Amino acid sequence: MKTTYQNLTNRTKEIIISWDTFIAAVIATFSYIYLPNIIPLNIIKELYFTALSVLSISFPMFFAALAIIISKSDDNFVDFLDEDSHYSVLLFQFKFSLYVLFITLILTLLIYGFILLNINNH
């Protein structure tokens, strides 16, 4: 059980400490410094609508890809990839991406609804 926890911890560290995270942090810092402090709700509404549309398309595609990888792989293919634990790493990365996409989709939906309520109240 301890090795499974260590593998999960190592894989999570590899995902968090990566170029993607670094680039996102640089963009977030740049945005915080150079964007105005107050952005009109109409602009934010359009940005969240775009993000919601993209996430609504991306989540089912990742889910379908994961389902295809799990269901269409025969025993020889799985044995070949699992020799160096490539199959389990691939499944972990797909599952992790799927969880992140789902949480992001739900949060974006909630924030979009909150923005719509605030626009209607003003």
C-alpha positions as CSV (number, residue, x, y, z in Angstrom):
1,M,0.0,0.0,0.0
2,K,2.9,2.3,0.8
3,T,4.4,2.0,-2.7
4,T,1.0,2.8,-4.3
5,Y,0.8,6.0,-2.2
6,Q,4.4,6.9,-3.1
7,N,3.7,6.3,-6.8
8,L,0.6,8.5,-6.6
9,T,2.6,11.2,-4.8
10,N,5.4,11.0,-7.3
11,R,3.0,11.2,-10.2
12,T,1.2,14.1,-8.7
13,K,4.4,16.0,-8.1
14,E,5.4,15.4,-11.8
15,I,2.2,16.9,-12.9
16,I,2.3,19.9,-10.6
17,I,6.0,20.6,-11.1
18,S,5.9,20.9,-14.9
19,W,6.3,23.5,-17.7
20,D,2.5,23.8,-17.9
21,T,2.2,24.9,-14.3
22,F,5.1,27.3,-14.7
23,I,3.7,28.9,-17.8
24,A,0.2,29.2,-16.1
25,A,1.8,30.9,-13.1
26,V,3.7,33.3,-15.3
27,I,0.5,34.2,-17.2
28,A,-1.4,34.6,-14.0
29,T,1.3,36.9,-12.6
30,F,1.4,38.9,-15.8
31,S,-2.4,39.2,-15.8
32,Y,-2.5,40.3,-12.1
33,I,0.1,43.0,-12.7
34,Y,-1.1,44.4,-16.0
35,L,-4.9,43.9,-16.2
36,P,-7.1,46.6,-14.6
37,N,-8.5,46.0,-11.1
38,I,-12.1,46.2,-12.2
39,I,-13.4,44.4,-15.3
40,P,-17.0,44.9,-16.3
41,L,-19.4,42.0,-15.7
42,N,-20.4,41.8,-19.3
43,I,-16.9,41.1,-20.4
44,I,-16.4,38.5,-17.6
45,K,-19.7,36.9,-18.6
46,E,-18.5,36.4,-22.2
47,L,-15.2,35.0,-21.0
48,Y,-16.9,32.5,-18.7
49,F,-19.4,31.6,-21.4
50,T,-16.4,30.8,-23.8
51,A,-14.7,28.8,-21.1
52,L,-17.9,26.9,-20.4
53,S,-18.3,26.1,-24.0
54,V,-14.7,24.8,-24.4
55,L,-15.0,22.7,-21.2
56,S,-18.3,21.3,-22.2
57,I,-16.7,20.0,-25.4
58,S,-13.4,18.9,-23.8
59,F,-14.8,16.9,-20.9
60,P,-16.8,14.4,-23.0
61,M,-13.9,14.0,-25.4
62,F,-11.5,13.0,-22.6
63,F,-14.2,10.8,-21.1
64,A,-14.7,9.0,-24.4
65,A,-10.9,8.7,-25.0
66,L,-10.5,7.1,-21.5
67,A,-13.4,4.7,-22.2
68,I,-11.9,3.7,-25.5
69,I,-8.5,3.1,-24.0
70,I,-9.9,0.9,-21.2
71,S,-12.4,-1.0,-23.3
72,K,-10.5,-1.6,-26.6
73,S,-7.2,-2.7,-25.2
74,D,-6.6,-6.4,-25.5
75,D,-4.4,-8.4,-23.0
76,N,-1.3,-8.4,-25.2
77,F,-1.4,-4.7,-25.7
78,V,-1.9,-4.1,-21.9
79,D,0.9,-6.5,-21.1
80,F,3.3,-4.8,-23.5
81,L,2.6,-1.4,-22.1
82,D,2.6,-2.5,-18.5
83,E,6.1,-4.0,-18.7
84,D,7.5,-0.5,-17.8
85,S,4.2,0.6,-16.2
86,H,3.4,2.8,-19.2
87,Y,-0.2,1.7,-19.2
88,S,-0.9,2.6,-15.5
89,V,0.9,6.0,-16.0
90,L,-1.3,6.6,-19.1
91,L,-4.5,5.7,-17.2
92,F,-3.4,7.9,-14.3
93,Q,-2.8,10.9,-16.5
94,F,-6.2,10.5,-18.3
95,K,-8.0,10.1,-14.9
96,F,-6.2,13.1,-13.4
97,S,-7.1,15.2,-16.5
98,L,-10.7,14.0,-16.3
99,Y,-11.0,15.0,-12.7
100,V,-9.5,18.4,-13.2
101,L,-11.7,19.0,-16.2
102,F,-14.8,18.0,-14.3
103,I,-14.0,20.2,-11.3
104,T,-13.2,23.1,-13.6
105,L,-16.5,22.6,-15.5
106,I,-18.5,22.6,-12.3
107,L,-16.7,25.7,-10.9
108,T,-17.1,27.5,-14.2
109,L,-20.8,26.7,-14.3
110,L,-21.3,28.0,-10.7
111,I,-19.3,31.2,-11.3
112,Y,-21.2,31.8,-14.6
113,G,-24.5,31.5,-12.8
114,F,-23.3,33.8,-10.1
115,I,-22.3,36.4,-12.7
116,L,-25.6,36.1,-14.4
117,L,-27.4,36.7,-11.1
118,N,-25.2,39.8,-10.4
119,I,-25.9,41.2,-13.9
120,N,-29.6,40.8,-13.4
121,N,-29.5,42.5,-10.0
122,H,-27.7,45.5,-11.2
